[in-house]
Amino acid sequence: MRLATIGTSKITDSFLQAVKKSGRFDYAGAYSRTEEKARSFTEKHHGSTWFTSLEALAASRDVDVVYVASPNGLHFKQVKQMLSGGKHVICEKPVFVTRREFDEAFELAEQNHVFLFEAIRNIQTPVFHRLKKELPRAGRLRSAILKQIQYSSRYDQFLSGHMTNIFSPEFAGGALEDLGVYPIYVAVALFGTPQEATYFPVRLSNGIDGSGTLVLRYDGLICTVLFSKIAHSESPSEIHGEKGTLSINSASDIARLEWTDAHTKETKLLAEHVSDNDKLYEIHHFADILEQNDRAEYRQLRDLSRSVLQIVETVRKENGIIFPNDRN
């Protein structure tokens, strides 16, 4: 299958490095608004053609799959255009800003007999799969603290008066959209959709959330989700059960899993996997679904994505964080 990209940032670089390592897709080329950037990025990754028109990319017979890594607020329009052109789409998280966008895009994918995926790498790693398998070891779950606290260098730009996409309401930025989805995905993938979600954002001068605390309530379990782009922490995330605690090094780059027995207080390493690029696992997963036409697995991923979006959209709007996509 031949893959093209929308977006020329570091995240697209990283994705294409994983694509090359996987051997599952052939790189066709990049789209950018400027020919110089589109050509340069395509040649850097040994593609054969480049695009300065989304219409030309959507209509191209040389492309089967499009990876979208543009600013969040642009995802819906660009994804729809690619789906209408009969392209499978892999869209970076958060896939969309509203459930209305989500439902419309996935219906369009069905109508055009193509697949639409949200690229969320953390739940595809081997250590996360081991965590899910080990969850019963902890006994009845009582609490969890899931974190993604990562200082952004772009915050320095914001403080100096330069608006960047990830801190911009216009492009659906903020900590919840950009970082919060990682630990929320972990929570929903492990515990299911919560009975209640309450968000306490820390607002910046332009009204966007620079950090926040999200409380997810389940039957007998409270999950606290912490995320920030204006602070930093290396402390692990933990899941506390009556028999012990499972901890992971990070909610996004899940590479280490430990178990601490509640009675003996002994800690044991259960799994560790160091990868220079963990996007490799999601690429293999998406390629398998495409090649095998695995509709059942596809629907599971779709439903998980929608559950996460439901939480994010609901708590965001409850706190008055409104984007242009909400009004369109």
ZINOR-V746696 format. One record per residue. N is the residue number from 1. RES is the residue in one letter. SS is DSSP state (H for helix, E for strand, L for the rest). PSI is psi in whole degrees, 0 to 359 (NA if undefined). Layout:
n->N res->RES ss->SS psi->PSI
n->N res->RES ss->SS psi->PSI
This chain:
n->1 res->M ss->L psi->143
n->2 res->R ss->E psi->130
n->3 res->L ss->E psi->137
n->4 res->A ss->E psi->165
n->5 res->T ss->E psi->146
n->6 res->I ss->E psi->118
n->7 res->G ss->L psi->136
n->8 res->T ss->L psi->31
n->9 res->S ss->L psi->183
n->10 res->K ss->H psi->326
n->11 res->I ss->H psi->326
n->12 res->T ss->H psi->321
n->13 res->D ss->H psi->310
n->14 res->S ss->H psi->318
n->15 res->F ss->H psi->316
n->16 res->L ss->H psi->329
n->17 res->Q ss->H psi->320
n->18 res->A ss->H psi->323
n->19 res->V ss->H psi->314
n->20 res->K ss->H psi->318
n->21 res->K ss->H psi->325
n->22 res->S ss->H psi->327
n->23 res->G ss->L psi->15
n->24 res->R ss->L psi->339
n->25 res->F ss->L psi->151
n->26 res->D ss->E psi->134
n->27 res->Y ss->E psi->123
n->28 res->A ss->E psi->308
n->29 res->G ss->E psi->183
n->30 res->A ss->E psi->152
n->31 res->Y ss->E psi->137
n->32 res->S ss->L psi->157
n->33 res->R ss->L psi->334
n->34 res->T ss->L psi->137
n->35 res->E ss->H psi->323
n->36 res->E ss->H psi->314
n->37 res->K ss->H psi->319
n->38 res->A ss->H psi->315
n->39 res->R ss->H psi->315
n->40 res->S ss->H psi->315
n->41 res->F ss->H psi->320
n->42 res->T ss->H psi->314
n->43 res->E ss->H psi->324
n->44 res->K ss->H psi->322
n->45 res->H ss->L psi->19
n->46 res->H ss->L psi->37
n->47 res->G ss->L psi->175
n->48 res->S ss->L psi->342
n->49 res->T ss->L psi->160
n->50 res->W ss->L psi->165
n->51 res->F ss->E psi->138
n->52 res->T ss->L psi->6
n->53 res->S ss->L psi->126
n->54 res->L ss->H psi->328
n->55 res->E ss->H psi->318
n->56 res->A ss->H psi->321
n->57 res->L ss->H psi->314
n->58 res->A ss->H psi->329
n->59 res->A ss->H psi->351
n->60 res->S ss->L psi->132
n->61 res->R ss->L psi->356
n->62 res->D ss->L psi->6
n->63 res->V ss->L psi->131
n->64 res->D ss->L psi->326
n->65 res->V ss->E psi->140
n->66 res->V ss->E psi->129
n->67 res->Y ss->E psi->122
n->68 res->V ss->E psi->119
n->69 res->A ss->L psi->44
n->70 res->S ss->L psi->176
n->71 res->P ss->L psi->148
n->72 res->N ss->H psi->317
n->73 res->G ss->H psi->345
n->74 res->L ss->H psi->350
n->75 res->H ss->H psi->311
n->76 res->F ss->H psi->309
n->77 res->K ss->H psi->315
n->78 res->Q ss->H psi->319
n->79 res->V ss->H psi->315
n->80 res->K ss->H psi->319
n->81 res->Q ss->H psi->319
n->82 res->M ss->H psi->319
n->83 res->L ss->H psi->319
n->84 res->S ss->H psi->334
n->85 res->G ss->L psi->5
n->86 res->G ss->L psi->23
n->87 res->K ss->L psi->139
n->88 res->H ss->E psi->148
n->89 res->V ss->E psi->134
n->90 res->I ss->E psi->114
n->91 res->C ss->E psi->132
n->92 res->E ss->E psi->152
n->93 res->K ss->L psi->151
n->94 res->P ss->L psi->134
n->95 res->V ss->L psi->316
n->96 res->F ss->L psi->172
n->97 res->V ss->L psi->330
n->98 res->T ss->L psi->157
n->99 res->R ss->H psi->332
n->100 res->R ss->H psi->314
n->101 res->E ss->H psi->315
n->102 res->F ss->H psi->308
n->103 res->D ss->H psi->321
n->104 res->E ss->H psi->317
n->105 res->A ss->H psi->317
n->106 res->F ss->H psi->329
n->107 res->E ss->H psi->320
n->108 res->L ss->H psi->321
n->109 res->A ss->H psi->317
n->110 res->E ss->H psi->315
n->111 res->Q ss->H psi->327
n->112 res->N ss->L psi->7
n->113 res->H ss->L psi->43
n->114 res->V ss->L psi->169
n->115 res->F ss->L psi->148
n->116 res->L ss->E psi->123
n->117 res->F ss->E psi->145
n->118 res->E ss->E psi->124
n->119 res->A ss->E psi->105
n->120 res->I ss->L psi->96
n->121 res->R ss->H psi->333
n->122 res->N ss->H psi->327
n->123 res->I ss->H psi->2
n->124 res->Q ss->H psi->355
n->125 res->T ss->L psi->153
n->126 res->P ss->H psi->324
n->127 res->V ss->H psi->324
n->128 res->F ss->H psi->318
n->129 res->H ss->H psi->323
n->130 res->R ss->H psi->320
n->131 res->L ss->H psi->314
n->132 res->K ss->H psi->321
n->133 res->K ss->H psi->325
n->134 res->E ss->H psi->353
n->135 res->L ss->H psi->318
n->136 res->P ss->H psi->337
n->137 res->R ss->H psi->328
n->138 res->A ss->H psi->353
n->139 res->G ss->L psi->207
n->140 res->R ss->L psi->126
n->141 res->L ss->E psi->137
n->142 res->R ss->E psi->327
n->143 res->S ss->E psi->161
n->144 res->A ss->E psi->145
n->145 res->I ss->E psi->110
n->146 res->L ss->E psi->130
n->147 res->K ss->E psi->147
n->148 res->Q ss->E psi->84
n->149 res->I ss->E psi->104
n->150 res->Q ss->L psi->109
n->151 res->Y ss->L psi->133
n->152 res->S ss->L psi->132
n->153 res->S ss->H psi->338
n->154 res->R ss->H psi->346
n->155 res->Y ss->H psi->326
n->156 res->D ss->H psi->320
n->157 res->Q ss->H psi->319
n->158 res->F ss->H psi->315
n->159 res->L ss->H psi->333
n->160 res->S ss->L psi->1
n->161 res->G ss->L psi->3
n->162 res->H ss->L psi->119
n->163 res->M ss->L psi->125
n->164 res->T ss->L psi->160
n->165 res->N ss->H psi->319
n->166 res->I ss->H psi->349
n->167 res->F ss->H psi->17
n->168 res->S ss->L psi->124
n->169 res->P ss->L psi->326
n->170 res->E ss->L psi->323
n->171 res->F ss->L psi->20
n->172 res->A ss->L psi->51
n->173 res->G ss->L psi->195
n->174 res->G ss->L psi->165
n->175 res->A ss->H psi->320
n->176 res->L ss->H psi->312
n->177 res->E ss->H psi->320
n->178 res->D ss->H psi->320
n->179 res->L ss->H psi->327
n->180 res->G ss->H psi->330
n->181 res->V ss->H psi->331
n->182 res->Y ss->H psi->300
n->183 res->P ss->H psi->330
n->184 res->I ss->H psi->319
n->185 res->Y ss->H psi->317
n->186 res->V ss->H psi->314
n->187 res->A ss->H psi->311
n->188 res->V ss->H psi->322
n->189 res->A ss->H psi->329
n->190 res->L ss->H psi->317
n->191 res->F ss->H psi->347
n->192 res->G ss->L psi->186
n->193 res->T ss->L psi->129
n->194 res->P ss->L psi->159
n->195 res->Q ss->L psi->331
n->196 res->E ss->E psi->144
n->197 res->A ss->E psi->131
n->198 res->T ss->E psi->130
n->199 res->Y ss->E psi->136
n->200 res->F ss->E psi->92
n->201 res->P ss->E psi->154
n->202 res->V ss->E psi->111
n->203 res->R ss->E psi->143
n->204 res->L ss->L psi->181
n->205 res->S ss->L psi->335
n->206 res->N ss->L psi->8
n->207 res->G ss->L psi->350
n->208 res->I ss->L psi->155
n->209 res->D ss->E psi->119
n->210 res->G ss->E psi->335
n->211 res->S ss->E psi->175
n->212 res->G ss->E psi->167
n->213 res->T ss->E psi->127
n->214 res->L ss->E psi->127
n->215 res->V ss->E psi->120
n->216 res->L ss->E psi->124
n->217 res->R ss->E psi->127
n->218 res->Y ss->E psi->175
n->219 res->D ss->L psi->106
n->220 res->G ss->L psi->6
n->221 res->L ss->E psi->133
n->222 res->I ss->E psi->124
n->223 res->C ss->E psi->121
n->224 res->T ss->E psi->124
n->225 res->V ss->E psi->121
n->226 res->L ss->E psi->134
n->227 res->F ss->E psi->149
n->228 res->S ss->E psi->145
n->229 res->K ss->L psi->6
n->230 res->I ss->L psi->14
n->231 res->A ss->L psi->175
n->232 res->H ss->L psi->144
n->233 res->S ss->L psi->143
n->234 res->E ss->L psi->5
n->235 res->S ss->L psi->148
n->236 res->P ss->L psi->168
n->237 res->S ss->E psi->146
n->238 res->E ss->E psi->147
n->239 res->I ss->E psi->120
n->240 res->H ss->E psi->122
n->241 res->G ss->E psi->173
n->242 res->E ss->L psi->342
n->243 res->K ss->L psi->346
n->244 res->G ss->E psi->185
n->245 res->T ss->E psi->133
n->246 res->L ss->E psi->131
n->247 res->S ss->E psi->143
n->248 res->I ss->E psi->151
n->249 res->N ss->L psi->330
n->250 res->S ss->L psi->154
n->251 res->A ss->L psi->346
n->252 res->S ss->L psi->310
n->253 res->D ss->L psi->76
n->254 res->I ss->L psi->104
n->255 res->A ss->L psi->351
n->256 res->R ss->E psi->132
n->257 res->L ss->E psi->128
n->258 res->E ss->E psi->154
n->259 res->W ss->E psi->131
n->260 res->T ss->E psi->120
n->261 res->D ss->E psi->132
n->262 res->A ss->L psi->333
n->263 res->H ss->L psi->313
n->264 res->T ss->L psi->342
n->265 res->K ss->L psi->12
n->266 res->E ss->L psi->140
n->267 res->T ss->E psi->137
n->268 res->K ss->E psi->137
n->269 res->L ss->E psi->123
n->270 res->L ss->E psi->324
n->271 res->A ss->E psi->146
n->272 res->E ss->E psi->132
n->273 res->H ss->L psi->116
n->274 res->V ss->L psi->123
n->275 res->S ss->L psi->140
n->276 res->D ss->L psi->349
n->277 res->N ss->L psi->97
n->278 res->D ss->L psi->3
n->279 res->K ss->H psi->344
n->280 res->L ss->H psi->322
n->281 res->Y ss->H psi->319
n->282 res->E ss->H psi->325
n->283 res->I ss->H psi->315
n->284 res->H ss->H psi->318
n->285 res->H ss->H psi->312
n->286 res->F ss->H psi->318
n->287 res->A ss->H psi->320
n->288 res->D ss->H psi->315
n->289 res->I ss->H psi->317
n->290 res->L ss->H psi->312
n->291 res->E ss->H psi->326
n->292 res->Q ss->H psi->359
n->293 res->N ss->L psi->50
n->294 res->D ss->L psi->86
n->295 res->R ss->H psi->326
n->296 res->A ss->H psi->313
n->297 res->E ss->H psi->322
n->298 res->Y ss->H psi->316
n->299 res->R ss->H psi->325
n->300 res->Q ss->H psi->316
n->301 res->L ss->H psi->318
n->302 res->R ss->H psi->313
n->303 res->D ss->H psi->323
n->304 res->L ss->H psi->316
n->305 res->S ss->H psi->317
n->306 res->R ss->H psi->323
n->307 res->S ss->H psi->318
n->308 res->V ss->H psi->315
n->309 res->L ss->H psi->322
n->310 res->Q ss->H psi->316
n->311 res->I ss->H psi->310
n->312 res->V ss->H psi->312
n->313 res->E ss->H psi->317
n->314 res->T ss->H psi->309
n->315 res->V ss->H psi->329
n->316 res->R ss->H psi->312
n->317 res->K ss->H psi->325
n->318 res->E ss->H psi->334
n->319 res->N ss->L psi->11
n->320 res->G ss->L psi->20
n->321 res->I ss->L psi->102
n->322 res->I ss->L psi->137
n->323 res->F ss->L psi->162
n->324 res->P ss->H psi->326
n->325 res->N ss->H psi->330
n->326 res->D ss->H psi->334
n->327 res->R ss->H psi->339
n->328 res->N ss->L psi->NA
